Amino acid sequence: MMTIELTDNRIEIEMADSDELSLDTMFDWLERMPVPEGYKAEIVEGAIFMSPQRDNHWDIIAAIYDQLRSHYPRKRVKSDVRLDFPGHLNGFACDVVALRDGAEKNDKGRWRYQDIEFVAEVISRDTSRNDYGPKKDAYALAGVPVYLIVDPYLGQCHLYTAPKDGTYRLGPAIKFGDPVDLTDTVVGLSLDTAEFGRE
């Protein structure tokens, strides 16, 4: 059984649980669908979410990517690439990912969550509950050392670090314009947020 919900800014498709349902099956199905151009698709807890890429959203992603490049080689910084995470049917297309030195693809040719040092998600209004909820939980369970949520609606960032027993430590909110200090983390740099735009 499949349920489809359409709103102005997203398409959400939920499929009933099945012993045969897998992320590979769901992504194969997605590739055969007429997904609108300019939409990002990911699977969160077995539900397919498709969100349009917005201009400001992309500008923030590009700003983070550019700054990470001072510390990471180009091939270790990814955007909108499928990564499978622990939990029930979690196949995310993270906004920005930085991989550790020596990261290797698995036997299916995909990057492994065990090699992620940093994830950033720039929230969309309609899918923010995923970034603050099940995706955050999956990143913590996977042991991703640094998770940054960038919220252009509130004009602030939320930094989650030191995952332990599936839970992150949360620092105070960081206003756009103030630096995100990652110097004491595996990332080892400070992110400038001065150019992050509000919505």
Buried (B, 14 or more C-beta within 10 A) or exposed (E): EEEEEEEEEBBBBBBEEEEEBEBEEBBEBBEEEEBEEEEBBBBBBBBBBBBBBBEEBEBBBEBBBEBBEEBBEEEBBBBBEBBBBBBEBBBBBBBBBBBBEEBEEEEEEBBBBEBBBBBBBBBBBBBBEBBBEBBBBBBBBBEBBBBBBBBBEBBBBBBBBEBEEBEBEBBEBBEBEEBBBBEEBEBEBEBBBEEBEEB
